[in-house]
Amino acid sequence: MNKTDLINNISTSSGLTKRDVETVLNGFLSEITDALTKGDKVQLIGFGTFETRKRAARTGRNPQTGEEINISESTVPAFKAGNKLKEAVN
């Protein structure tokens, strides 16, 4: 399912217009992005938690040349599924 499919499905099940659903979805995604950028967590009880994690600096290899390269530390977004979501999938 892609974003368009999600908007269509929510619009059909909620009775809202596609434009309204798209506005809400874009706002939701923007708020999660802003919170993660600030280093905050977004916790949706039962669904899951969006957070950031640190990746340590490490040595990697260039796959084309085999040359070792240094990969610097980075911060990456992560999602941890909640219990209700895990149960629904299983």
N, C-alpha and C positions, 0 to 999 in steps of 0.2 A: 504494500500500500504506500502510495506517495502522498504528498501534501494535498494535491487536488482531490484525490480519492477520499482522504480524511475529511476535507471540507464538505464534500458532497454527502458523505455518510452522516456527518453531524447535522448538516442542514436538513436532510430527510428525516432523521429521528427527532430533531428538536422543533421543527417547524419554523426555524429562523431562516432568513435569506442567506444565500451563499456569501454575499458581501459582508453581512454582519458576522458570520462565523469566521470568515477570513480575517476581519479586523480584530476579533477577540483572539484568534490563534496567533496572529502576528504580535499582538500585545503581550500575550503569554510568553512566547519565545523570546521577545525582547527583554522582558523582566527577568527571565532566567539568565539570559546572557549578561545583563547588567549586574545581577547579583554575583555570578561566578567571576566576572571581571574584578569585582571588589573583594573577592576572596570569601564571600558568604556562601552558605549552603541553602538550598531550596528543598524543603522536606514536605512531601505530600503523603500524609499518613495513609498507609495501606497500598499506595502506589509505588513510591520509592523516593530516593534522595539524589539530587544533582549536587555535585561537589567538585572541587579541584584537587588534584594530587600532584605532588612533585615527582619528577623523574630525575634521578641522580645523573650526574655527568658520567660518561662511559666511553670506552673505545670501541669503534665499529670498523667495518671494512667496506671499502668501495667495491661493489660487486663486479664492476667492469675491470678494474685494475688489480684488485686484491690489496691495495694500499690501505694501511691503517689510518683512520681519521678519528679526531676527537669530537665527540658529540657532547655539547654543553647541556647543563641542567635546564629543564623546562617544566612548565606547569601545564597540565593537560586536564580537560574536563572528563568527569567520570559519572556514571549512573549506577546506583546500587538499588536493585529491585526490592520492594517491600513484600511483606508476607502474603498479603491478599493477592498481589500480582503473581507471585511465585505459585501460590495454590491454584489460581485460575489457569495458569499455563500447564501445570502438571495435571 
